[in-house]
């Protein structure tokens, strides 16, 4: 069949697309090394295969200039190059997911086997002609070889799709889709080539697929922080995922410029950005030798990745930074007093997840007291404890395994137990018993206090309405309300709905609010507190006497009870001025129809002193320790009230 029966217009169009692809690709040379390397392999093998595909048509038509042996060689080279694209895509996926460094030589020998079989088959075809042969200006291919070709591509395609889906956190959604699209196109085009041999469609559609693949890769603006001219936070997260997937240890040096905000107020944002871009990050580069290892993680915190091969240098690099930054930074003939915090994190020994790494970076405390601070092991251990507690809180809320513990509240007027104060407690085999204070602190710090508070309210209502509590005449429950909860404007209505769902009256729930709340005095917090009051909840001002309370809050917010801090009681018992202060304060509060509660009643003498002073309610170790639900009910049942008087 004459050569003109071959339609090479698609190959010509493919070549034009590859020229455009080359322009777009090399205008993005600052992409990461592995992307450049493997995309270059895919690009060059594809464009050469396109040229060969079109050239073969002319070779088959002119045997004088192109003998059969030469044409056979060109066709063999074409087959080999077109088979390389799925292989390069698989290597790209290995590198992008960080799995390339996990495997040794035996793996790569095994994974190269399908491509090696293709190569061997093409070599022996020069003698046997059992794969393809030429006759009367046409090239005839073996169905068996085409089956082998499709099988080879399918193997690499399946492995690539597995990597992309198994480690999808290494890619954006667009990148995952484009990878799968390209590999499926390669396999589908093999079938097209088999059934429509005279139409040169394959290279054209490969060129389109590669355009889609290229434009799914990040632009410079996607990966570079313009303020510091180094890789940004998003790129650091992807690189962290990649390195964690590799299962190889590495080191991250954290450098936090702690006083940049103050410097901006002095020098201006433009000056500070120039300082970062032209001087500080350039200095980092001279120390670590490779700008691609430096990441700006926002909030003027830099992370520098040191791989396993160079991890022994991490300590020296950190010490070099320390030595440089202990002196004022000289820039533009100005002496700039930088305050810096430096830390070294060994992965995965210290931290082993992306979330823990980013949380540690974000919660690295700003240092305003020292020119340079070093993150010690104690800070890292505290953070690891916090992240462990955070995980336990989330699991406990999800599985509904958080338990409340109770301390009894003594009613001094009725000489009986008025109710109880509820606390959250988690018991862990590794960390032991985790207190309410620590749980609340972690929940506030990591933004899950809302979920914790709603869960606690459900558990509190469930206990208050339980048959056992009702039988013992349990009257009410005190729940601590954190500052951050007071900023949630819809919280009162959520709590009201929960209380109603258990058939309770809101008057049976007291909220203890720390005295430090009144220092904030924000409109949102005041709005929340007043809504709680309007909905019928009783409010108690906790730890009164140790902060800077605005006295007007006692009658503007609507506190039903004021609870004195334990230190006030102890001082009043041993100091005449303190006793006078306490007595007059109690008298004033009673005139305002505010009940008095005393915390820290740890002895019989302190209980007697409190009652004599006119206190309404008492809490403390003498009256009862923290007890779980069953033990607390038993305590109420067996309490000998007369012996406590």
Secondary structure, 3 states (H helix, E strand, C coil): CCHHHCECHHHHHHHHHHHHHHHHHHCCCCCCHHHHHHHHHHHHHHHHHHHHHHHHHHHHHCCCCCCHHHHHHHHHHHHHHHHHHHHHHHHHHHHHHCCHHHCCHHHHHHHCHHHHHHHHHHHHHHHHCCCEEEECCEEEECHHHHHHHHHHHHHHHHHHHHHHHHCHHHCCHHHHHHHHHHHHHHHHHHHHHHHCCCECCHHHHHHHHHHHHHHHCCCHHHHEECCCCEECHHHHHHHHHHHHHCCCCEEEEEEEECCHHHHHHHHCHHHHHHHHHHHHHHHHHHHHCCHHHEEECCCCEEEEEECHHHHHHHHHHHHHHHHHHCCCEEECCEEECCCEEEEEEEECCCECCHHHHHHHHHCCCCCCCCCEEECCHHHHHHHHHHHHHHHHHHHHHHHCCCEEEEEEEEECCCCEEEEEEEEEEEEECCCEEECHHHHHHHHHHCCCHHHHHHHHHHHHHHHHCCHHHHHCCCCCEEEEECHHHHCCCCHHHHHHHHHHHCCCCHHHEEEEEECCHHHHCCHHHHHHHHHHHHCCCEEEEEEECCCCCCCCHHHHHHCCEEEECHHHHHHHHHCHHHHHHHHHHHHHHHHCCCEEEECCCCCHHHHHHHHHHCCCEECCCCCCCCEEHHHHHHHHHHCCHHHHC
